[in-house]
Amino acid sequence: MADFDFCDMVINRMAAHTVYAREVGNVRKDPLCYDELIVLDGDSSDVLQMRLTAALGNRSHGVEMIVKNKDAKSFFHKGCEIMSADDAAFLATSKEFAHSLTDAQTNPRWPGGVLIVVSGKVGAPSKQFLAIIKAETDKGFSVVEENGKISLQLVRKMLLSETQRLYKVGMLIERAFVKPDHDGLYDPGNYYAFLFDHLLTGNEIGKAAAYFYDAFLGLNIHSSNRHLTRVFYDETMNFINSAKIDDDEKYTYREALRAELRSQVAALSLEDFGGRTFPDSLKVEYVAELKKKGFPGQAIVKDTEYVKAQLKKPRNVKFTSGVLIRVPTDKDFKDLVTINASEDGYTQVLIAGAVENHQ
């Protein structure tokens, strides 16, 4: 799994085309393709670079993918070709991408939007990249200040605002320049592939728009996510248990870990979980420790198959006297048990419910 640093991004070229949802009766509507590249001013280029970096960078839900389709007609092959192609070839291939995305959107419920194709360099040392963005439009307001007065002006089609999450990004990054093989095909091993989909931050990966990353981009979820989810659980638990904090804090952090893995959020991110769970001093130490143990800086798609047993275990608290309190797996410990501070060797415990039987 890559731990790529999305720094120092520079955008060199950009094309955009309008793609449409299926019409009534599931009828395909051709995209509206444009015949010129888009020239961005300095401020616009900076904003787009920030959006891409925020989407795919270490603090986000950008996840590494594997290349599934790599033949001459695939997005991967065409994307590799146009990274260093001339402007005419870049524009022509961007139009092919617009038609391919239109073909992939076979369900009328999948919205149209603007397909943006971007190339440039990123990283240190810098590497060539190609990014493809599907951005859904939204309405918003621009602020107009004039003659000492302020007013709002409706923007009917707004893209990629800082708070807008209605977009998906696929990106190829060249690890090292290697010529195509004797069949003219590129080796996926020489490229990173990343995905950002706003749906990854919500429900499970199966509910994310697979038409984009699978049918259109020909990418698949990285095969090691199941193993990395287990690394996340095991090493986070080890970090909590060995931390120089009191038992109440350890209990709170362990429950936060289980809640994170049982939640419907599809991606696991060290920065996100660490920031929500630990104080700043512990968070820095936690992120460094987990990276040392092999968990990547980028988010991964959560796969809890290897840790199901740990998540289903009855939560329990054991006292120095040997007394054990256990809570059923379908209940929240905090809803049933309240543990107050210990004093003179005794701990006051409040348990919801009455004694049912004695054994």
C-alpha positions, -999 to +999 in steps of 0.1 A: +000+000+000+014+034-010+021+062+014+023+089-013+026+125-003+003+147-024+025+178-021+037+204-046+009+198-072+012+217-104-015+216-130-003+219-166-034+211-187-071+208-182-101+198-203-138+197-193-169+182-209-206+180-198-220+145-193-257+138-189-278+113-169-299+088-189-331+102-202-366+087-198-367+051-209-330+048-200-320+064-233-283+074-236-276+111-242-243+120-258-220+142-238-214+178-248-177+180-257-157+211-261-129+218-286-105+238-265-084+232-234-094+253-203-069+280-193-069+287-156-057+319-140-034+316-110-061+317-083-083+292-100-054+268-105-045+271-069-080+263-058-083+232-080-049+220-068-061+224-032-093+205-039-074+176-054-048+175-026-075+176+000-095+148-016-066+124-022-041+135+004-032+119+038-060+136+058-088+124+035-106+094+022-085+090-009-078+053-011-053+033-032-068+011-059-054-016-081-057-015-119-081-042-132-084-032-168-052-025-187-059-033-224-054-007-251-090+005-248-089+010-210-088+042-190-054+031-176-037+027-209-052+059-224-044+078-193-007+067-193-005+077-230-017+112-227+003+122-196+031+132-220+012+135-252+006+168-271-024+191-264-044+178-294-041+141-283-049+151-247-081+169-258-091+141-281-087+115-254-105+136-228-135+135-252-132+097-254-134+096-215-166+117-216-182+091-239-169+062-218-183+077-186-217+082-204-216+045-214-208+035-178-237+054-164-264+029-172-288+038-144-310+069-149-306+076-111-269+084-116-266+121-122-249+140-149-222+166-143-190+179-156-161+156-164-127+173-158-094+158-171-063+173-156-026+165-160+005+178-143+031+169-117+028+161-080+050+149-051+086+153-041+104+144-063+077+154-088+059+127-108+036+130-138-001+125-130-035+123-147-066+131-127-102+126-139-130+143-119-167+138-122-182+169-105-220+173-100-233+208-102-250+226-074-267+259-068-251+285-046-245+322-041-216+346-048-212+377-026-213+410-045-199+441-026-206+473-045-211+510-035-209+502+002-237+475-001-236+438-001-258+414-022-260+378-031-260+366-067-273+332-076-248+308-092-269+281-109-240+257-117-213+256-090-185+231-089-159+219-064-166+244-036-148+237-003-179+223+014-193+205-016-187+168-017-205+159-049-175+147-068-154+117-076-117+116-085-096+090-101-058+095-104-029+078-120+006+088-109+038+077-127+062+059-103+089+059-129+090+064-166+090+030-184+082+026-221+053+004-231+060-033-238+063-048-273+025-049-275+024-012-268+009-017-233+018+000-200+026-019-168+003-011-139+032-018-115+048+014-127+019+036-116+000+045-084-038+045-088-060+064-063-097+071-059-117+096-040-155+092-039-176+113-016-198+082-010-168+065+007-173+087+037-209+076+041-221+040+037-203+008+027-181+006-004-208-015-022-230+016-021-204+039-036-208+045-073-190+014-087-199+026-122-172+053-118-142+033-104-151-001-118-170+002-151-154+035-162-119+036-146-114-001-146-100+000-110-107-022-080-104-020-043-069-029-030-067-066-021-048-060+012-075-039+029-087-069+049-052-074+063-047-037+069-080-034+088-066-061+112-034-041+115-054-010+124-073-029+151-044-048+166-019-020+166-044+006+178-054-017+207-017-023+215-010+014+215-039+021+238-030-007+262+006+005+264-001+042+267+007+059+300-029+069+308-054+058+334-077+028+329-108+049+324-092+066+294-080+033+280-116+020+282-129+050+264-104+047+236-109+010+232-147+015+229-140+043+203-119+018+183-147-008+183-172+019+174-151+030+145-149-005+131-186-013+136-197+020+120-211+024+085-183+047+075-165+029+047-129+043+050-103+040+078-079+070+082-053+074+108-056+112+108-094+112+111-096+085+138-066+099+157-079+134+156-114+125+168-102+101+195-069+112+211-056+145+225-030+162+202+000+149+222-012+113+218-025+117+183+010+125+169+025+096+187-003+073+176-001+082+139+037+077+139+034+044+157+007+030+133+027+040+103+058+023+117+037-008+121+027-007+084-005+012+082-005+037+053-009+075+055-038+073+030-072+060+040-081+024+032-115+009+025-125-009+057-129-047+056-135-062+091-136-099+080-104-107+100-116-089+132-152-099+134-146-121+164-130-092+184-159-069+175-185-094+186-168-102+219-189-093+250-174-062+264-162-068+300-144-051+329-123-072+353-115-059+388-084-066+408-106-088+431-114-111+402-150-098+398-160-096+361-188-075+346-198-086+310-222-068+287-240-085+257-225-078+223-257-061+210-257-035+239-236-004+245-215-008+277-221+028+287-259+024+285-259-005+310-229+001+334-216+032+351-182+028+369-173+055+393-139+063+408-122+038+431-116+048+467-100+028+495-099-004+473-136-002+465-153+009+433-189+020+430-207+004+400-243+011+388-258-016+366-291-011+347-316-039+355-324-061+385-308-094+396-323-121+375-307-152+391-279-164+413-254-191+403 
